[in-house]
Amino acid sequence: NENSLYKVDATDGSTDDVSLLIRARFPAVNLIVFERNRGKAAAVFEGARQSFNETVLLLDADLKNLEPNELATSIKKCFEKKAGLLILENKGDNDFVDRLWGKSIFLSGKRILKREDLMAIGQSHVTGYQLEVAINDYMIKNKRIVYWAKNSARNPHKVAKEGWLNGILDEIKMELGIIKYIGVVKYCLQKFYFNPPELK
């Protein structure tokens, strides 16, 4: 809907002028810009706080091959099923790495959920990349209906963006931050047993 008010955090402390490009190309977007990097979770919660919609769509900024029609179909089915959370499967450029890490569902950043649920999760001092496991934990505790759906969009792995050494170190740092927040037991339970049905 062209008359809808869209909210987005695009830069989170970025210095590459991407905010100027977004403003020029998408003038209808209400762009939120942080002067310093406050992390993914802070950016998401601020975007949700300033939004007016009941439902929030979370997408990673570095997605490739995002298909709008496919996304629209998933959103429609999500509403029809009255899901509390829809997770869009996360795939990278290397299927072997995806299988090795085994986190294409429970750590996917592509999600549809209620704004009120996201704001409630924001009260639990979530930082950085702890957001996805915090959402999962909230949905489990509150017995929300959760589905996942296949999609064509792909995220480049950290090793592709930063090189093997920096990528692996960054991946380990991210995983340790997640485990620090949720604990080893809950992390393993989500990794191996958080298994919502596929949305069809």
KEBA-350948 format. One record per residue (C-alpha): z, x, y; residue in one letter; residue number from 1. Coordinates in nm, 4 decimals, always signed. Example, Ala and Ser with C-alpha at 12.3 -4.5 7.8 and 13.67 -1.06 7.14 Angstrom:
BEGIN
{z +0.7800, x +1.2300, y -0.4500, resn A, resi 1} $
{z +0.7140, x +1.3670, y -0.1060, resn S, resi 2} $
//
This chain:
BEGIN
{z +0.0000, x +0.0000, y +0.0000, resn N, resi 1} $
{z -0.1152, x +0.1670, y +0.3234, resn E, resi 2} $
{z +0.1545, x -0.0132, y +0.5208, resn N, resi 3} $
{z +0.4359, x +0.1271, y +0.3078, resn S, resi 4} $
{z +0.6610, x +0.3977, y +0.4493, resn L, resi 5} $
{z +0.6410, x +0.7056, y +0.2320, resn Y, resi 6} $
{z +0.9107, x +0.9719, y +0.2292, resn K, resi 7} $
{z +0.8654, x +1.3251, y +0.1064, resn V, resi 8} $
{z +1.0348, x +1.6628, y +0.1227, resn D, resi 9} $
{z +0.7550, x +1.9152, y +0.1104, resn A, resi 10} $
{z +0.8831, x +2.2487, y +0.2272, resn T, resi 11} $
{z +1.2548, x +2.3108, y +0.1567, resn D, resi 12} $
{z +1.2625, x +2.6240, y +0.3701, resn G, resi 13} $
{z +0.9013, x +2.7221, y +0.3086, resn S, resi 14} $
{z +0.7308, x +2.9529, y +0.5586, resn T, resi 15} $
{z +0.3661, x +2.8998, y +0.4576, resn D, resi 16} $
{z +0.2880, x +2.6171, y +0.7064, resn D, resi 17} $
{z +0.2388, x +2.3620, y +0.4306, resn V, resi 18} $
{z +0.4204, x +2.1046, y +0.6448, resn S, resi 19} $
{z +0.1465, x +2.1333, y +0.9100, resn L, resi 20} $
{z -0.1199, x +2.0712, y +0.6469, resn L, resi 21} $
{z +0.0630, x +1.7659, y +0.5142, resn I, resi 22} $
{z +0.1105, x +1.6203, y +0.8610, resn R, resi 23} $
{z -0.2589, x +1.6695, y +0.9389, resn A, resi 24} $
{z -0.3868, x +1.5251, y +0.6111, resn R, resi 25} $
{z -0.1284, x +1.2484, y +0.5556, resn F, resi 26} $
{z -0.0180, x +1.1167, y +0.8956, resn P, resi 27} $
{z +0.1467, x +0.8093, y +0.7358, resn A, resi 28} $
{z +0.3946, x +1.0308, y +0.5501, resn V, resi 29} $
{z +0.7398, x +1.0668, y +0.6989, resn N, resi 30} $
{z +0.7867, x +1.4362, y +0.6256, resn L, resi 31} $
{z +1.1362, x +1.5804, y +0.5894, resn I, resi 32} $
{z +1.1549, x +1.9555, y +0.6504, resn V, resi 33} $
{z +1.4570, x +2.1783, y +0.5845, resn F, resi 34} $
{z +1.4866, x +2.4878, y +0.8018, resn E, resi 35} $
{z +1.6386, x +2.6813, y +0.5123, resn R, resi 36} $
{z +1.6016, x +2.6467, y +0.1378, resn N, resi 37} $
{z +1.8736, x +2.4106, y +0.0130, resn R, resi 38} $
{z +1.7361, x +2.3686, y -0.3381, resn G, resi 39} $
{z +1.5521, x +2.0994, y -0.5275, resn K, resi 40} $
{z +1.8428, x +1.8586, y -0.5744, resn A, resi 41} $
{z +1.9328, x +1.8605, y -0.2043, resn A, resi 42} $
{z +1.5699, x +1.7922, y -0.1131, resn A, resi 43} $
{z +1.5445, x +1.5006, y -0.3583, resn V, resi 44} $
{z +1.8720, x +1.3420, y -0.2468, resn F, resi 45} $
{z +1.7786, x +1.3684, y +0.1210, resn E, resi 46} $
{z +1.4401, x +1.2096, y +0.0529, resn G, resi 47} $
{z +1.6096, x +0.9270, y -0.1385, resn A, resi 48} $
{z +1.8721, x +0.8832, y +0.1327, resn R, resi 49} $
{z +1.6058, x +0.8291, y +0.3975, resn Q, resi 50} $
{z +1.3842, x +0.6054, y +0.1854, resn S, resi 51} $
{z +1.3780, x +0.2267, y +0.1973, resn F, resi 52} $
{z +1.2302, x +0.1523, y -0.1446, resn N, resi 53} $
{z +1.4386, x +0.0322, y -0.4397, resn E, resi 54} $
{z +1.2511, x +0.2604, y -0.6803, resn T, resi 55} $
{z +1.1946, x +0.6345, y -0.6415, resn V, resi 56} $
{z +0.9144, x +0.8420, y -0.7918, resn L, resi 57} $
{z +0.9922, x +1.2111, y -0.8336, resn L, resi 58} $
{z +0.7030, x +1.4548, y -0.8742, resn L, resi 59} $
{z +0.6910, x +1.8337, y -0.8715, resn D, resi 60} $
{z +0.4915, x +1.9892, y -0.5894, resn A, resi 61} $
{z +0.2903, x +2.2244, y -0.8129, resn D, resi 62} $
{z +0.1364, x +1.9638, y -1.0454, resn L, resi 63} $
{z -0.2213, x +2.0000, y -1.1618, resn K, resi 64} $
{z -0.4500, x +1.7197, y -1.2872, resn N, resi 65} $
{z -0.2315, x +1.4346, y -1.1663, resn L, resi 66} $
{z -0.4240, x +1.1130, y -1.2390, resn E, resi 67} $
{z -0.3367, x +0.8309, y -0.9917, resn P, resi 68} $
{z -0.4583, x +0.5522, y -1.2243, resn N, resi 69} $
{z -0.2549, x +0.6907, y -1.5119, resn E, resi 70} $
{z +0.0492, x +0.7127, y -1.2866, resn L, resi 71} $
{z -0.0011, x +0.3544, y -1.1615, resn A, resi 72} $
{z -0.0215, x +0.2270, y -1.5198, resn T, resi 73} $
{z +0.3044, x +0.4037, y -1.6115, resn S, resi 74} $
{z +0.4799, x +0.2607, y -1.3069, resn I, resi 75} $
{z +0.3595, x -0.0919, y -1.3897, resn K, resi 76} $
{z +0.4780, x -0.0641, y -1.7514, resn K, resi 77} $
{z +0.8104, x +0.0780, y -1.6323, resn C, resi 78} $
{z +0.8695, x -0.2338, y -1.4208, resn F, resi 79} $
{z +0.7579, x -0.4639, y -1.7029, resn E, resi 80} $
{z +1.0064, x -0.3053, y -1.9429, resn K, resi 81} $
{z +1.2842, x -0.3121, y -1.6801, resn K, resi 82} $
{z +1.3519, x +0.0542, y -1.7520, resn A, resi 83} $
{z +1.6342, x +0.2316, y -1.5736, resn G, resi 84} $
{z +1.4433, x +0.5583, y -1.6096, resn L, resi 85} $
{z +1.0903, x +0.6565, y -1.7031, resn L, resi 86} $
{z +1.0327, x +1.0264, y -1.7732, resn I, resi 87} $
{z +0.6752, x +1.1498, y -1.7540, resn L, resi 88} $
{z +0.6211, x +1.4204, y -2.0145, resn E, resi 89} $
{z +0.6155, x +1.7692, y -1.8681, resn N, resi 90} $
{z +0.3537, x +2.0124, y -1.9959, resn K, resi 91} $
{z +0.2615, x +2.3593, y -1.8819, resn G, resi 92} $
{z -0.0513, x +2.5693, y -1.9226, resn D, resi 93} $
{z +0.0643, x +2.7043, y -2.2591, resn N, resi 94} $
{z +0.1480, x +2.4656, y -2.5445, resn D, resi 95} $
{z +0.3197, x +2.7464, y -2.7401, resn F, resi 96} $
{z +0.5634, x +2.8059, y -2.4539, resn V, resi 97} $
{z +0.6214, x +2.4307, y -2.4225, resn D, resi 98} $
{z +0.7148, x +2.4082, y -2.7919, resn R, resi 99} $
{z +0.9265, x +2.7246, y -2.7699, resn L, resi 100} $
{z +1.1395, x +2.5959, y -2.4812, resn W, resi 101} $
{z +1.1373, x +2.2381, y -2.6143, resn G, resi 102} $
{z +1.2126, x +2.0713, y -2.2822, resn K, resi 103} $
{z +0.9031, x +1.8673, y -2.2039, resn S, resi 104} $
{z +1.1050, x +1.5442, y -2.1944, resn I, resi 105} $
{z +1.4681, x +1.6069, y -2.1096, resn F, resi 106} $
{z +1.3987, x +1.8575, y -1.8300, resn L, resi 107} $
{z +1.0833, x +1.6979, y -1.6891, resn S, resi 108} $
{z +1.0942, x +1.6628, y -1.3102, resn G, resi 109} $
{z +0.8465, x +1.3730, y -1.3141, resn K, resi 110} $
{z +1.0622, x +1.0605, y -1.3116, resn R, resi 111} $
{z +1.0846, x +0.7002, y -1.1950, resn I, resi 112} $
{z +1.4286, x +0.5522, y -1.1342, resn L, resi 113} $
{z +1.6276, x +0.3253, y -0.9054, resn K, resi 114} $
{z +1.7252, x +0.4645, y -0.5671, resn R, resi 115} $
{z +2.0829, x +0.3383, y -0.6070, resn E, resi 116} $
{z +2.1180, x +0.5292, y -0.9346, resn D, resi 117} $
{z +1.9813, x +0.8462, y -0.7769, resn L, resi 118} $
{z +2.2231, x +0.8165, y -0.4850, resn M, resi 119} $
{z +2.5144, x +0.7669, y -0.7278, resn A, resi 120} $
{z +2.4099, x +1.0825, y -0.9137, resn I, resi 121} $
{z +2.4030, x +1.2642, y -0.5786, resn G, resi 122} $
{z +2.7798, x +1.2153, y -0.5469, resn Q, resi 123} $
{z +2.8436, x +1.4497, y -0.8410, resn S, resi 124} $
{z +2.7712, x +1.7787, y -0.6595, resn H, resi 125} $
{z +2.4407, x +1.8455, y -0.8348, resn V, resi 126} $
{z +2.2563, x +2.1527, y -0.7109, resn T, resi 127} $
{z +1.9235, x +2.3217, y -0.7782, resn G, resi 128} $
{z +1.7637, x +2.2442, y -1.1116, resn Y, resi 129} $
{z +2.0669, x +2.0614, y -1.2513, resn Q, resi 130} $
{z +1.9158, x +1.7336, y -1.1311, resn L, resi 131} $
{z +1.7308, x +1.6337, y -1.4497, resn E, resi 132} $
{z +2.0275, x +1.6788, y -1.6860, resn V, resi 133} $
{z +2.2497, x +1.4993, y -1.4332, resn A, resi 134} $
{z +2.0092, x +1.2030, y -1.4340, resn I, resi 135} $
{z +1.9997, x +1.2047, y -1.8152, resn N, resi 136} $
{z +2.3788, x +1.2180, y -1.8344, resn D, resi 137} $
{z +2.4125, x +0.9292, y -1.5888, resn Y, resi 138} $
{z +2.1634, x +0.7149, y -1.7809, resn M, resi 139} $
{z +2.3414, x +0.7822, y -2.1123, resn I, resi 140} $
{z +2.6867, x +0.7050, y -1.9700, resn K, resi 141} $
{z +2.5672, x +0.3845, y -1.8009, resn N, resi 142} $
{z +2.3598, x +0.2696, y -2.1013, resn K, resi 143} $
{z +2.0372, x +0.2397, y -1.9018, resn R, resi 144} $
{z +1.7052, x +0.1716, y -2.0738, resn I, resi 145} $
{z +1.5069, x +0.4987, y -2.0824, resn V, resi 146} $
{z +1.1454, x +0.5629, y -2.1845, resn Y, resi 147} $
{z +0.9091, x +0.8567, y -2.1666, resn W, resi 148} $
{z +0.5310, x +0.8494, y -2.1224, resn A, resi 149} $
{z +0.2449, x +1.0899, y -2.1794, resn K, resi 150} $
{z +0.0432, x +1.1996, y -1.8771, resn N, resi 151} $
{z -0.2327, x +1.4447, y -1.7899, resn S, resi 152} $
{z -0.0469, x +1.6326, y -1.5161, resn A, resi 153} $
{z +0.0648, x +1.9863, y -1.5912, resn R, resi 154} $
{z +0.3081, x +2.2294, y -1.4304, resn N, resi 155} $
{z +0.2324, x +2.6021, y -1.4338, resn P, resi 156} $
{z +0.5101, x +2.7936, y -1.6098, resn H, resi 157} $
{z +0.7258, x +3.0322, y -1.4097, resn K, resi 158} $
{z +0.5668, x +3.3277, y -1.5882, resn V, resi 159} $
{z +0.2256, x +3.2124, y -1.4622, resn A, resi 160} $
{z +0.3536, x +3.1812, y -1.1058, resn K, resi 161} $
{z +0.5819, x +3.4851, y -1.0897, resn E, resi 162} $
{z +0.4684, x +3.7218, y -1.3654, resn G, resi 163} $
{z +0.6316, x +3.7717, y -1.7059, resn W, resi 164} $
{z +0.9468, x +3.9595, y -1.6033, resn L, resi 165} $
{z +1.0315, x +3.7610, y -1.2902, resn N, resi 166} $
{z +0.9298, x +3.4369, y -1.4571, resn G, resi 167} $
{z +1.1526, x +3.4910, y -1.7608, resn I, resi 168} $
{z +1.4456, x +3.6053, y -1.5443, resn L, resi 169} $
{z +1.4051, x +3.3013, y -1.3210, resn D, resi 170} $
{z +1.3838, x +3.0758, y -1.6278, resn E, resi 171} $
{z +1.7060, x +3.2231, y -1.7683, resn I, resi 172} $
{z +1.8797, x +3.1857, y -1.4304, resn K, resi 173} $
{z +1.7733, x +2.8214, y -1.4157, resn M, resi 174} $
{z +1.8938, x +2.7518, y -1.7710, resn E, resi 175} $
{z +2.2318, x +2.9166, y -1.7026, resn L, resi 176} $
{z +2.2727, x +2.7056, y -1.3874, resn G, resi 177} $
{z +2.2036, x +2.3912, y -1.5874, resn I, resi 178} $
{z +2.4486, x +2.4914, y -1.8628, resn I, resi 179} $
{z +2.7125, x +2.5765, y -1.6027, resn K, resi 180} $
{z +2.6856, x +2.2233, y -1.4649, resn Y, resi 181} $
{z +2.6702, x +2.0193, y -1.7858, resn I, resi 182} $
{z +2.8282, x +2.2524, y -2.0428, resn G, resi 183} $
{z +2.6857, x +2.4035, y -2.3625, resn V, resi 184} $
{z +2.7625, x +2.1026, y -2.5841, resn V, resi 185} $
{z +2.6016, x +1.8422, y -2.3566, resn K, resi 186} $
{z +2.3071, x +2.0731, y -2.2925, resn Y, resi 187} $
{z +2.2423, x +2.1057, y -2.6674, resn C, resi 188} $
{z +2.2924, x +1.7326, y -2.7232, resn L, resi 189} $
{z +2.0337, x +1.6541, y -2.4552, resn Q, resi 190} $
{z +1.7925, x +1.9206, y -2.5764, resn K, resi 191} $
{z +1.8003, x +1.8116, y -2.9405, resn F, resi 192} $
{z +1.9137, x +1.4474, y -2.9371, resn Y, resi 193} $
{z +1.8086, x +1.2931, y -2.6058, resn F, resi 194} $
{z +1.5129, x +1.1170, y -2.7590, resn N, resi 195} $
{z +1.4070, x +0.8037, y -2.5649, resn P, resi 196} $
{z +1.1203, x +0.5955, y -2.7077, resn P, resi 197} $
{z +0.7667, x +0.6450, y -2.5827, resn E, resi 198} $
{z +0.6400, x +0.3858, y -2.3356, resn L, resi 199} $
{z +0.3232, x +0.2265, y -2.4727, resn K, resi 200} $
//
